[in-house]
Amino acid sequence: MVKKAKKQAKASKKAAAKPKMAPARQKSPHRSVNKSFLATAPKSHVEAPLTQAIILAAGKSTRTWPLTISKPKALLEVANKTVLEHNLEQLQGIIKDAVIVTGFEGHQIMQRIGYRSGDINIAYTEQLQQLGTAHALKSAESKAKQRFLVLMGDDIYSREDLQNCLKHERCLLAQNVEDVSQFGLVREKNGVLHQITEKASLSREGLANTGCYVFKRDIFLAIKKLKRSERGEYELVDAVNALAASQKVDVVVARNWQPITRPWSLLEANEKMLCNLKEPSVKGEVEKGATIKGAVSIGKGTVVKAGAYIEGPAIIGENCTIGPNCYIRAHTSIGNNCYVGNATEIKNSIMMKGSHAGHLSYVGDSVLGENVNLGASTITANLKHDNSHVRSLVKGQLVDTGRRKLGAIIGDNAHTGIHTTIYPGRKMWPNTTTLPGEVVRKDVEQ
């Protein structure tokens, strides 16, 4: 049986070396998937051990602009760690090796993550052209083992869900959501995948595809037979549908998947991650007269000055200056080397490393990228007079954020002049500025 499995593995490698990705074709109103690969797929009777994860982190996300104009989406931060670092943390003890597929600004990922994360060895492969998720996975074919885990590098997965996936020879991780139209709709019968419909047209509750799978190497045979989709990409869901037509693909229901689809998704993810803080942790200096309430984490080299009032759960990184006389409210993350000045209030927000919110400012329900500087008396309005949901522009379309409170989304290295007021849901592109006293009614783009 072992000899037979080895022969089959060699045959599979030879077969994988010959075919190439189907050439680009004109856009078609229908996706075409050739399922004939199933006749040539190796039929392994031995379940291979799973010790490897392939993480797809190559795409250039435009729906999360302006935060991802200057960095990959996988490097956005939640609770002072990148999305990619959160996933690698959840994979500790589950897998031994990870292959990260990079593309847009891939050098930033390599610089941040390196070649080892805890007990996990890290290797990289580059998707030279962003031609879809199936094309991205194919970029890692030469490094893929007989059986492996696949996950998206820009969503957050839980350890429990990932462990449950490993119990299955092949599977897809899905989660019940209120509006499945934003994701791929998973149709299953008795726990077995029937079909994935990408971006279902109807807004309704349903099982959403999380983009996490357990595959064997026969997935590459399916990918090689793909044609481009309507949007000109090679879609991984098309390959999975073809596989499910003949092979059993189990559907595992997730309990704690956190998708990052829009800039404000970070706020929801940040709140959930901070709720995991149970005890205060103070490694910096807290002056007499400062107040720390609840689960607050304060990093090394940080000074919390007298009069500062901090409510947990909250996290403050290393080498920050907080105060004097400022108010940091619950569900706030402040990165390394940040400054929060006198009479400034930060509420339910994310400040990435190197950002400054000077005196007399208010930052509510907002996301500040790296090295943002808010001039004195900068105000981020976060609530509409009629209490309706805040709407925000995404790729030229006004989108209902689903949030009653949403402040500003500010890209890396942006600066505001003193007395700047920003309307709810407005965005500032990286390296942009405002004049003193300016009222930001529309997005400030480059």
C-alpha positions in Angstrom: 0.0 0.0 0.0 2.9 2.4 0.9 4.7 1.6 -2.3 1.6 2.2 -4.3 1.0 5.5 -2.6 4.6 6.5 -3.4 4.2 5.6 -7.1 1.0 7.6 -7.2 2.7 10.6 -5.6 5.6 10.5 -8.2 3.1 10.2 -11.0 1.2 13.2 -9.6 4.4 15.3 -9.5 5.2 14.4 -13.1 1.7 15.2 -14.2 1.8 18.5 -12.4 5.0 19.5 -14.1 3.7 19.3 -17.6 0.4 21.2 -17.9 0.4 25.0 -17.7 -2.3 27.5 -16.7 -4.9 28.0 -19.4 -4.2 31.1 -21.5 -6.1 34.3 -21.0 -9.5 34.4 -22.8 -12.1 36.9 -23.5 -14.6 37.5 -20.6 -17.6 35.3 -20.7 -20.9 35.6 -19.0 -20.5 32.0 -17.7 -17.6 30.4 -15.8 -16.4 27.3 -17.5 -14.9 24.4 -15.4 -13.7 21.3 -17.0 -14.3 18.4 -14.6 -12.5 15.7 -16.6 -9.4 16.0 -14.4 -11.3 13.7 -11.9 -10.6 10.8 -14.2 -6.8 11.3 -13.8 -6.8 12.4 -10.2 -4.7 10.1 -7.9 -6.9 7.9 -5.7 -5.0 7.8 -2.4 -6.3 5.4 0.2 -3.9 6.7 2.9 -4.7 9.9 4.6 -1.5 12.0 4.5 -0.5 13.8 7.7 -1.2 17.5 7.6 1.8 19.7 8.8 1.7 22.6 6.3 -0.4 25.7 5.7 -0.4 27.8 2.5 -1.5 31.3 3.2 -2.7 33.5 0.3 -1.5 37.1 0.9 -0.8 38.3 -2.6 -3.8 40.4 -3.5 -4.1 44.2 -3.7 -7.2 45.1 -1.8 -9.0 48.2 -3.1 -12.1 47.8 -0.8 -9.9 48.6 2.2 -8.4 51.8 0.7 -6.9 54.1 1.9 -5.3 51.7 4.5 -4.1 49.3 1.8 -2.8 51.8 -0.7 0.6 51.6 0.9 0.7 48.1 2.4 -0.7 44.6 1.9 -4.1 43.9 3.6 -2.5 41.1 5.5 -0.4 43.7 7.4 -3.3 45.7 8.7 -3.3 45.7 12.5 -5.8 44.6 15.0 -5.0 44.7 18.7 -1.4 45.7 17.8 -0.7 42.7 15.7 -1.0 42.2 11.9 -3.8 40.0 10.6 -1.1 37.7 9.3 0.6 37.5 12.8 -2.8 36.6 14.4 -3.2 33.7 12.0 0.3 32.4 12.5 -0.3 32.6 16.3 -3.4 30.5 15.9 -1.5 27.9 13.8 1.2 27.4 16.5 1.3 23.7 17.5 -1.0 22.8 14.6 1.4 22.9 11.7 5.2 22.9 11.3 5.6 24.8 8.0 3.9 27.7 6.3 4.2 28.9 2.7 3.1 32.5 2.3 2.1 33.5 -1.2 3.0 37.2 -1.7 2.4 39.7 -4.5 1.5 43.4 -3.9 4.3 44.9 -1.7 5.4 41.4 -0.8 8.7 42.6 0.6 6.9 44.3 3.4 5.4 40.9 4.5 8.8 39.2 4.3 10.4 42.0 6.3 7.7 41.9 9.0 7.3 38.1 9.3 10.7 36.8 8.4 11.5 33.1 8.0 10.3 31.8 11.3 7.2 32.5 13.5 7.4 30.8 16.9 7.7 27.1 16.0 6.6 27.5 12.4 9.1 27.6 9.5 8.2 30.2 6.9 8.8 29.9 3.2 7.6 32.3 0.5 6.5 32.2 -3.1 5.5 35.1 -5.3 2.4 35.4 -7.5 3.9 37.5 -10.3 0.5 38.6 -11.6 -2.6 39.0 -9.5 -4.9 36.6 -11.5 -7.1 35.3 -8.8 -7.0 32.9 -5.8 -6.6 29.7 -7.8 -3.7 31.3 -9.6 -2.2 32.3 -6.3 -2.5 28.8 -4.9 -0.9 27.4 -8.1 2.1 29.7 -7.4 2.8 27.5 -4.3 2.4 24.1 -6.1 6.1 23.3 -6.1 6.2 23.7 -2.3 2.9 22.0 -1.5 2.9 18.7 0.4 0.6 15.8 -0.2 -2.1 17.4 2.1 -2.2 20.9 3.3 -4.3 23.7 4.9 -5.2 26.8 2.8 -6.3 30.1 4.3 -6.6 33.7 3.3 -4.0 35.9 4.8 -6.3 38.9 5.2 -9.1 37.3 7.4 -8.7 36.2 11.0 -9.3 32.5 11.9 -9.5 30.8 15.3 -7.4 28.0 16.5 -10.5 25.9 17.3 -11.9 26.2 13.8 -8.5 25.4 12.2 -8.1 22.3 14.4 -11.5 21.1 13.4 -10.6 21.4 9.8 -7.6 19.1 10.2 -9.9 16.2 11.2 -11.1 16.0 7.6 -9.3 14.6 4.5 -10.8 17.4 2.4 -12.9 20.2 3.7 -14.2 23.8 3.5 -14.7 26.1 6.5 -18.0 28.0 6.4 -19.8 30.3 8.8 -23.3 31.4 9.2 -23.7 35.2 8.5 -26.6 37.6 8.3 -25.8 38.8 4.8 -24.2 36.1 2.6 -24.3 38.3 -0.5 -20.9 39.7 0.6 -19.3 36.3 0.4 -19.6 33.0 -1.4 -22.7 31.1 -0.6 -22.0 27.5 0.5 -24.7 24.9 -0.3 -24.3 21.6 1.5 -26.2 18.4 2.2 -25.6 16.4 5.3 -22.3 18.2 5.9 -20.9 17.6 2.4 -20.3 20.4 -0.1 -22.7 20.6 -3.0 -21.7 23.9 -4.5 -20.2 27.4 -3.8 -22.0 30.3 -5.4 -19.6 33.3 -5.5 -21.2 36.6 -4.3 -24.8 35.4 -4.1 -27.2 38.1 -5.5 -29.7 37.9 -2.7 -29.1 39.5 0.7 -30.0 36.9 3.2 -28.7 34.7 6.0 -26.6 31.8 5.0 -23.4 29.8 5.1 -20.5 31.9 3.9 -17.3 30.5 2.5 -14.4 31.6 4.7 -11.7 30.8 2.2 -10.2 28.2 4.5 -9.8 24.7 3.1 -8.0 21.3 3.5 -6.8 20.1 0.2 -4.7 17.3 -1.3 -2.5 17.8 -4.3 -5.3 16.8 -6.7 -6.6 20.4 -6.3 -3.8 21.5 -8.7 -5.2 19.2 -11.4 -8.5 21.0 -11.0 -6.8 24.4 -11.2 -5.0 23.5 -14.4 -8.3 22.9 -16.2 -9.8 26.3 -15.2 -10.9 29.0 -17.6 -10.9 32.7 -16.5 -14.0 33.9 -14.8 -16.2 37.0 -15.7 -13.7 39.2 -14.0 -10.8 37.7 -15.8 -9.4 35.7 -12.9 -8.8 32.0 -12.1 -11.2 31.4 -9.2 -10.4 28.9 -6.4 -14.1 28.3 -5.8 -14.4 27.0 -9.4 -11.7 24.4 -8.7 -13.4 23.5 -5.4 -16.8 23.0 -7.1 -15.2 20.8 -9.7 -13.5 18.7 -7.0 -16.7 18.4 -5.0 -18.5 17.0 -8.1 -16.7 13.7 -7.6 -14.7 13.8 -4.3 -16.2 14.2 -0.9 -15.5 17.7 0.5 -16.8 18.1 4.1 -18.2 21.4 5.3 -17.0 22.4 8.7 -19.0 25.2 10.4 -16.8 27.9 11.9 -17.5 29.5 15.2 -15.1 32.4 15.2 -14.1 33.7 11.7 -13.5 37.4 11.4 -13.5 38.6 7.8 -11.8 41.9 6.9 -13.8 43.3 4.0 -13.9 47.0 4.5 -11.7 49.5 6.6 -14.3 49.5 9.4 -14.2 45.7 9.6 -11.0 46.3 11.6 -13.0 48.0 14.4 -15.2 45.0 14.9 -12.2 42.6 14.8 -10.3 44.8 17.2 -13.2 44.8 19.7 -13.4 41.0 19.6 -9.7 40.5 20.0 -9.5 43.0 22.9 -12.3 41.1 24.7 -9.8 38.3 25.1 -7.8 40.5 27.5 -8.8 39.3 31.0 -6.1 40.9 33.3 -4.2 44.1 33.3 -0.5 44.0 32.2 1.7 47.0 32.9 5.3 46.8 31.7 5.7 50.6 31.4 5.6 53.4 33.9 2.3 54.7 35.3 2.6 58.0 37.2 0.8 58.8 40.4 -2.5 60.3 39.6 -3.2 58.2 36.5 -6.1 55.8 36.5 -6.1 52.3 35.0 -9.4 50.4 35.0 -10.0 46.9 33.8 -7.9 44.8 31.4 -5.4 47.3 30.0 -2.1 46.2 28.5 0.7 48.7 28.6 4.0 48.0 26.8 7.7 48.5 27.8 9.0 52.0 27.7 5.6 53.6 27.7 4.8 56.4 30.2 1.3 57.1 31.3 1.3 60.6 32.9 -0.8 62.0 35.7 -4.4 62.7 35.0 -4.7 60.0 32.2 -7.7 57.8 32.6 -7.7 54.5 30.7 -10.6 52.0 30.6 -10.1 48.4 29.5 -10.1 46.4 27.5 -7.4 48.4 25.7 -3.9 47.9 24.6 -1.0 50.4 24.4 2.2 49.4 22.7 5.8 50.2 23.6 7.6 53.5 23.9 4.4 55.6 23.9 3.6 58.8 25.8 0.0 59.0 27.1 -1.2 62.2 28.7 -1.2 64.1 30.9 -4.9 64.5 31.4 -6.3 62.4 28.6 -9.1 59.8 28.3 -8.7 56.5 26.5 -11.9 54.5 26.4 -12.6 50.8 26.0 -11.8 48.8 22.8 -8.9 51.1 21.8 -5.6 49.8 20.4 -2.6 52.2 20.3 0.6 51.0 18.6 4.2 51.4 19.4 5.8 54.9 19.5 2.5 56.7 19.7 1.6 60.0 21.5 -1.8 60.9 23.0 -1.7 64.5 24.3 -3.4 66.7 26.9 -7.2 66.8 26.9 -7.5 64.3 24.0 -10.1 61.5 24.0 -9.7 58.2 22.1 -12.7 55.9 21.9 -13.1 52.5 20.3 -10.3 53.2 17.8 -7.1 51.9 16.3 -3.9 54.0 16.2 -1.1 52.3 14.3 2.5 52.8 15.2 4.1 56.2 15.2 0.8 58.1 15.2 0.1 61.3 17.2 -3.1 62.7 18.5 -2.1 66.0 20.0 -3.9 68.1 22.6 -7.6 68.9 22.5 -8.5 66.3 19.9 -11.3 63.6 19.7 -10.8 60.3 17.9 -14.0 58.2 18.0 -14.7 54.9 16.2 -11.8 55.6 13.8 -8.8 53.9 12.2 -5.5 55.8 12.0 -2.7 54.3 9.9 1.0 54.6 10.6 2.7 57.9 11.4 -0.5 59.9 11.2 -0.4 63.3 12.9 -3.5 65.1 14.1 -3.1 68.8 14.7 -4.5 70.3 17.9 -8.3 70.3 18.1 -8.8 67.8 15.4 -12.3 66.3 15.7 -13.5 63.1 14.1 -17.3 63.2 14.0 -18.7 59.7 14.4 -22.5 60.1 14.7 -25.2 61.5 12.3 -27.9 63.8 13.6 -30.7 61.3 12.5 -28.9 58.3 14.1 -29.0 56.5 10.8 -26.1 54.2 9.6 -23.0 56.0 8.4 -22.3 55.6 4.7 -18.9 55.7 3.1 -17.5 55.6 -0.4 -15.9 52.3 -1.6 -14.6 52.2 -5.1 -16.8 55.1 -6.1 -20.0 53.7 -4.6 -21.7 54.9 -1.4 -21.9 51.9 0.9 -24.0 51.4 4.1 -21.4 50.5 6.7 -24.0 49.0 9.0 -22.6 51.1 11.8 -24.4 53.9 13.7 -21.1 55.2 14.8 -18.1 55.5 12.5 -15.4 58.2 12.5 -12.5 58.7 10.1 -10.3 56.3 8.2 -6.9 57.9 7.8 -4.1 56.5 5.7 -0.3 56.3 6.5 1.6 59.6 7.0 -1.5 61.8 6.7 -1.5 65.1 8.6 -4.4 67.4 9.7 -4.1 71.1 10.4 -5.3 72.5 13.7 -9.1 72.7 14.2 -9.8 70.2 11.4 -13.3 68.6 11.6 -13.9 65.4 9.7 -17.4 64.2 8.9 -18.5 60.6 9.8 -17.2 57.9 7.5 -14.8 60.2 5.6 -11.3 59.0 4.6 -7.9 60.6 4.0 -5.5 59.0 1.6 -1.8 58.4 2.6 0.4 61.5 2.7 -2.5 63.9 2.4 -3.1 67.0 4.5 -5.8 69.4 5.6 -5.6 73.2 6.1 -6.1 74.7 9.6 -9.8 75.0 10.3 -10.8 72.8 7.3 -14.1 70.8 7.4 -13.7 67.5 5.6 -17.0 66.8 3.9 -15.6 64.5 1.2 -12.8 61.9 1.1 -9.4 63.6 0.8 -7.7 61.6 -2.0 -4.3 61.9 -3.6 
